[in-house]
Amino acid sequence: MRIGELSRLTGVSPRLLRYYEQQGLLVSSRKANGYRDYADDAPMIVAQIRGLLDAGLPTDVIRDLLPCAEGKEPRLNGCPALTAILADAMREVQSRMDRLAHHRDALARYLQASAS
């Protein structure tokens, strides 16, 4: 299928689909006329990418996880490094949340002080 059809089926812009290709997340072949041609499972792969992005994972981590993805949601099967990759991502998310909580608390103190 061509990029326009994949875009319509997934709701993802052609520009973003090209970015996914550039990042090694999505693969296409080229027709004789130079148009991209995506396999029939491309909509499911795009759904997997979107789901993993929605989980807050960066594209370099998603690239490692995609071979483990099954189904649209996706469900991840037991690839060897899967647990370590997800644990690292979870630690990074927690670290960002801790920093945001620190900023929130500092702002709250300034707001409270300015109201006094």
Legacy VTK file of the C-alpha trace (Angstrom):
# vtk DataFile Version 3.0
C-alpha trace
ASCII
DATASET POLYDATA
POINTS 116 float
0.000 0.000 0.000
1.116 3.556 -0.630
1.860 6.101 2.075
-1.419 7.992 1.572
-3.468 4.862 2.143
-1.430 3.926 5.219
-1.933 7.444 6.518
-5.710 7.216 6.008
-5.909 3.792 7.652
-3.875 4.787 10.707
-4.626 8.480 11.126
-0.876 9.154 11.131
0.425 11.837 8.794
2.653 10.865 5.859
5.389 13.031 7.325
5.296 11.069 10.581
5.261 7.770 8.695
8.416 8.874 6.866
9.938 9.779 10.242
9.132 6.292 11.555
10.953 4.886 8.535
13.903 7.181 9.121
14.086 5.941 12.719
14.073 2.305 11.604
10.616 1.600 13.042
8.753 1.045 9.783
9.945 -0.482 6.522
8.832 0.133 2.970
10.056 -0.917 -0.419
10.154 1.318 -3.470
8.111 0.778 -6.587
9.576 1.448 -10.018
8.013 4.932 -9.933
9.788 5.697 -6.626
6.655 5.531 -4.477
6.887 3.853 -1.107
5.119 0.516 -0.849
4.174 -0.780 2.608
3.360 -4.371 3.494
-0.152 -5.415 4.496
0.838 -5.543 8.184
2.040 -1.896 8.184
-1.166 -0.567 9.852
-0.641 -2.970 12.767
3.019 -1.972 13.056
2.040 1.713 13.090
-0.522 0.949 15.836
2.221 -0.797 17.820
4.537 2.182 17.382
1.793 4.586 18.482
0.992 2.457 21.537
4.615 2.285 22.604
5.048 6.027 22.028
1.925 6.590 24.129
3.645 4.640 26.918
6.344 7.317 26.838
9.041 5.220 25.209
11.550 6.932 22.916
11.987 5.710 19.363
15.383 4.097 20.035
13.788 1.909 22.719
10.780 1.194 20.491
13.123 0.042 17.747
14.480 -2.590 20.173
11.006 -3.596 21.377
9.161 -3.839 18.051
10.413 -7.347 17.265
8.805 -8.401 20.580
5.437 -6.753 19.787
2.398 -8.837 18.928
-1.024 -7.516 18.007
-2.356 -4.021 17.796
-2.213 -3.053 21.476
0.726 -4.225 21.477
1.368 -7.184 23.712
5.077 -7.814 24.195
6.381 -11.360 24.165
9.442 -12.457 26.098
12.392 -11.219 24.070
15.659 -11.720 25.975
16.413 -8.095 26.880
12.775 -7.018 27.205
12.621 -6.838 31.002
15.813 -4.801 31.264
14.698 -2.385 28.536
11.307 -1.817 30.160
12.832 -1.506 33.642
15.251 1.157 32.380
12.397 3.038 30.711
10.327 2.823 33.897
13.230 4.201 35.972
13.608 7.101 33.540
9.894 7.911 33.745
10.034 7.785 37.548
13.065 10.068 37.558
11.237 12.611 35.386
8.181 12.400 37.647
10.357 13.004 40.720
11.919 16.074 39.087
8.478 17.407 38.138
7.201 16.835 41.679
10.196 18.772 42.986
9.428 21.666 40.607
5.731 21.565 41.550
6.551 21.721 45.275
8.978 24.606 44.772
6.385 26.541 42.763
3.756 25.871 45.423
6.073 27.316 48.089
6.612 30.440 45.980
2.885 30.808 45.408
2.159 30.373 49.094
4.839 32.928 49.997
3.528 35.437 47.473
-0.009 35.118 48.842
1.127 35.981 52.383
LINES 1 117
116 0 1 2 3 4 5 6 7 8 9 10 11 12 13 14 15 16 17 18 19 20 21 22 23 24 25 26 27 28 29 30 31 32 33 34 35 36 37 38 39 40 41 42 43 44 45 46 47 48 49 50 51 52 53 54 55 56 57 58 59 60 61 62 63 64 65 66 67 68 69 70 71 72 73 74 75 76 77 78 79 80 81 82 83 84 85 86 87 88 89 90 91 92 93 94 95 96 97 98 99 100 101 102 103 104 105 106 107 108 109 110 111 112 113 114 115
